[in-house]
Amino acid sequence: MIDVPVSEFRANMNAILKLVKDGEIVSLLLRGEEIAKIVPPDYARIEARKALDKLSETATVGDVLSPIGEQWSEQQ
């Protein structure tokens, strides 16, 4: 990720947008404070896949609807 002041973004917008197209994440700064992020088109999908992959390391994945052959009893 690169940080770019808004003034620099205005002056070099085409070059910076090419970087984003090539996969770079750009953080726009106004007076040193982040005001926006410009991300590649597939960013949300890629981040969601990473989160699911991490979750699958600890989660049990499988059929949750089929009976497991265990008897259940009602407890009050």
C-alpha positions as CSV (number, residue, x, y, z in Angstrom):
1,M,0.0,0.0,0.0
2,I,1.2,3.5,-0.8
3,D,0.2,6.8,0.7
4,V,-0.4,9.6,-1.7
5,P,-1.3,13.2,-0.8
6,V,-4.4,14.5,-2.7
7,S,-2.3,17.1,-4.4
8,E,0.1,14.5,-5.7
9,F,-2.8,12.3,-6.8
10,R,-4.2,15.2,-8.8
11,A,-0.9,15.8,-10.5
12,N,-0.2,12.1,-11.3
13,M,-3.7,10.6,-11.4
14,N,-3.2,8.5,-14.6
15,A,0.1,6.9,-13.3
16,I,-1.4,6.2,-9.9
17,L,-4.6,4.7,-11.3
18,K,-2.4,2.4,-13.4
19,L,-0.7,1.2,-10.2
20,V,-4.1,0.5,-8.8
21,K,-5.1,-1.4,-11.9
22,D,-1.9,-3.5,-11.5
23,G,-2.9,-4.4,-8.0
24,E,-1.5,-1.7,-5.7
25,I,-3.7,-0.2,-2.9
26,V,-3.5,3.6,-2.7
27,S,-4.3,5.5,0.4
28,L,-5.2,9.2,-0.3
29,L,-4.1,11.6,2.4
30,L,-5.4,15.1,3.1
31,R,-3.1,17.0,5.5
32,G,-1.6,13.7,6.5
33,E,-4.9,12.0,7.4
34,E,-6.3,9.2,5.3
35,I,-9.5,10.2,3.6
36,A,-10.0,7.4,1.1
37,K,-8.5,4.1,-0.3
38,I,-8.4,3.3,-4.0
39,V,-8.3,-0.5,-4.4
40,P,-8.1,-2.8,-7.4
41,P,-11.5,-4.1,-8.9
42,D,-11.1,-7.6,-7.4
43,Y,-10.0,-6.4,-3.9
44,A,-13.3,-7.2,-2.1
45,R,-13.5,-10.7,-3.6
46,I,-9.8,-11.5,-2.8
47,E,-10.1,-10.2,0.8
48,A,-13.3,-12.2,1.3
49,R,-11.6,-15.4,0.0
50,K,-8.7,-14.8,2.5
51,A,-11.1,-14.4,5.4
52,L,-13.0,-17.6,4.4
53,D,-9.7,-19.5,4.1
54,K,-8.7,-18.3,7.5
55,L,-12.0,-19.3,9.0
56,S,-11.9,-22.7,7.4
57,E,-8.7,-23.4,9.4
58,T,-10.8,-23.5,12.7
59,A,-14.3,-24.2,11.5
60,T,-15.9,-27.6,10.8
61,V,-16.9,-27.7,7.2
62,G,-19.4,-30.3,6.1
63,D,-23.1,-31.3,5.9
64,V,-24.9,-29.7,8.9
65,L,-28.4,-30.9,7.8
66,S,-28.0,-34.7,7.6
67,P,-28.6,-36.8,10.8
68,I,-25.5,-37.9,12.6
69,G,-27.1,-41.0,14.2
70,E,-27.0,-39.6,17.7
71,Q,-30.1,-39.8,19.9
72,W,-31.2,-36.5,21.4
73,S,-33.2,-36.2,24.5
74,E,-35.2,-33.3,25.8
75,Q,-33.8,-31.8,29.0
76,Q,-35.6,-29.3,31.1
